């Protein structure tokens, strides 16, 4: 499925930790995931994720660092 | 060949219909005597008049001429079926009275086996016989053996009805001349020949064009049985009724549902969405007089090609499929050889492995006949089609499914799994809620599809460095690290790491921030790594052997806050110089280091913060960092401790480059278990030096790459001193491990266990391991089962589990999953995807891109990389599959298959095999028997050994092209010579003779020495003509088998001369 010829539709999906991924459009999502509102080809979805997911650290880690006044740079 | 008893007068004859001719070819080609031999067993109740019963069969043969016929070939232009006036089905009687039920069962089984072994000759009228077993005063059993080419299922019912009717007539004294001759099967043969193929051609071309990769049933491990097996599954009446209701509600026939279910199962077992299987259907043209009462072979086998669309709604997809199936059935009388020519599958290659027979003809349910106080009841049928799998469906009371399979292809367990899957697919369809998709059909029992982990899951432990701190407090004098000339206690290690950690914090080290460790292999390296963890930062181990430019790239790319180094290392960020031999590493005891006062060594740590970063090579050529959390690392160390039984008495050798994540495991899992870590020095040791150190340092556990380990195995074999001291566990990982080496090692060192381990960096070092126990089920060692905290799934492109034995992508879930690739969001999102099999909501799994398959014992066999899939002549192939097939050949010890550039710039597969003595031509012929053409490599180069890179992995660039290899690679060189013509002319008398015969049969002016019979348009029927001509020209020893195996004149002549044919 890393192939360029994969022409099916995907959804951009996200979990509670604000980690992004892709999932087959129209297929039931595994629990804990929701659609992020972007549908398209595989590459299209990945390009979208590259734009919106600017920090791959999970939400709880980012929050924890803010609370302790820790360093937020990655 | 004329029958010996030529006293029979030939009264009628007709050319064989194509299906009969195909069966004739198969029976001549295969050594197995029982191909297409059918055994029917009946019980007879009542006082049987044996002479009357014999007479009844004679009368039935008078009515149905095929019961007096035989097949002849090699005389005229075409093989034909001839009818003899006085022939009858021979009947022998045995007295089995007085046997116990058990004895009778045993004798019957022995009789059936002997009867199969005896086979049946198609050229003796008729290819059928009867064995009557007298089991009691009023009880008989009847075995009716016949060749399938004689009669179909419908005709058998006609014959049985006739026999019992005639039995009644004989008993009633009705004279013999009252028997009316029945319809002549020759009329059907004539009808078939008279059909215009033009309309059919368009339909079939449309259906089959472009089909190139036959749907094979090749499961791992390869089946090693022989003969055939049989399994019966029955869908009970309620389930069958549900299925009928589903079919009716969706305007589907039972046949469509069955064909569709089989297509879905084959799709899941083959991994292909374009599947093809054979289907046998009744061909009784209504415009042929008396066709309803005609006995003979009025069936045909057609290829059913199905495009499985996982996203389509099941009922909708089935209806579309039904429309196409109906079109095809309308033209279902065309011969299979003609139909195969519409595909891209060459004539010498089997078009399908699976045959479906749906016995839904009238009379199929008729199983009992009575006359004159005798009742004959059908009990069972056994037969062998020669196809790897034949599924016969018999509707009746419920739906009976009979699976008959070749044990050389499917073992009993594999056949049972396929049977389970078909049953599951049918049951699921029957109860299908509206909207159920084809891909959603539960075909594969999920509990069998994931390898079970080795032990129960560990609880979330403390961060690794805290565990090490606890050990340092409890046992400060225990030795933590040892090198050739130094050692460091847990207490000193902890103290020095604390002092360095304080300096690192002063330099800016903090949670989530990477810190590089660019330190020579020494105790200082361990101090520095532990120091980074104590700050709460992420440890990035850097190999000093790497070019500094690459080191700086990794520091910059990771956003490292600082680097610990020594000597002349230049970087724009903070560089903490620890000096040569640790001269500047504070020991934390003299109180001279002021930074310790200003900074606490230990930073806060949360489980989901980063513990380390490791760089792996990316497909684009740029290395990419993998980020792993404390939770993953600590859980991993605990799993490894439990799996390898690590404890304070252990002494673990760290040998690999620190650039590999295996080094993180070796360093930290060892220390977290309270064991002693032995570090090799900066220079690589040769195997004898390593042997010496293993003994001197009393090492108990170590890990090596296979290539280095093989050399160590040699060194052990050569060593005068026996044993390896205390070594108890050798972990060999990172590449394919040869079983012979495991055996050699075990023979030399019976007290040292070996394990093969596997794991991508993205799943935190080792994910699976396989302990060697003296035998290996696969050509290379399996990678085994997952560690306790790891989930492994083998999934298809739809991320659904593949069946046991079927290749799928290795996906890793559970605690082991890394955070991702920092700074590479798209790549992270692509490779780390929602885990539909996790208990925890929101969990992700890592798609490794590696291909493996689950073995029946629950361990995983590694097959290759998904990226290695290539398109050959437009067909998607998996070179690893070709390599696995090559390894099955007894002469091959190792095989690598790669895409290469052919002479015309086209992409071809090239194979490299060891040893150097392997015969390329024989190997290609071997592959041709089981693989589609596109998967057969264009050349095979035998090598004495595979070239390896410095890291011990296969050096692909060093593999020679065939011309460089300077060997006859059995590929393009031969073929090019053939194309040139002149150079390929036949040389010997035998070659000239064979080439002449081929040219006549194939209608060509010239046949080259290396021209492939099938490439020139030859097929199984033209082969019969070759045989007939060869016989006339007195070419001795030529058989169909030989022709299939050696399809060029040169090879066939050579085989005939060597007596290998």
Interface residues (C-beta under 8 A of the other chain):
Chain A: X1 X2 X3 X8 X13 X15 X16 X17 X19 X20 X21 X22 X23 X24 X26 X27 X29 X30 X31 X32 X33 X42 X45 X46 X47 X49 X50 X53 X54 X56 X57 X58 X60 X61 X64 X65 X68 X70 X71 X73 X74
Chain B: X311 X510 X511 X512 X513 X559 X604 X606 X608 X609 X627 X797 X798 X799 X809 X819 X820 X821 X822 X823 X824 X825 X826 X828 X829 X830 X832 X833 X834 X835 X836 X838 X840 X841 X842 X843 X844 X849 X866 X867 X869
